[in-house]
């Protein structure tokens, strides 16, 4: 989900701490306007880092070629399950506390709802 909220810079100034907390939710960003025109955007530091990393990858032809190759291999069924990968790497014999599957859990910072004035 990509949620965008637009506020004037003056309004944002009044609520900056609540806004800074709100943007911790992935996909949420604020556009600040001056005289009705977009002037700046606020996103979380994590989302900013992620965008920079994505741009770096997109500007690396070798990385893009590797991604394309991996996608083609996956489409042909040339992949193994996580359990099989652990077995191949010998990680299946390691204590579970050292090797864990992230699973479907999403990580993030809980945030308070922005107060409307």
PyMOL commands that set and color helices and strands:
alter all, ss='L'
color gray80, all
select helices_A, chain A and resi 9-14+16-22+45-58+61-75+82-89+91-93
alter helices_A, ss='H'
color red, helices_A
select strands_A, chain A and resi 3-8+28-34+37-42
alter strands_A, ss='S'
color yellow, strands_A
deselect
rebuild
show_as cartoon
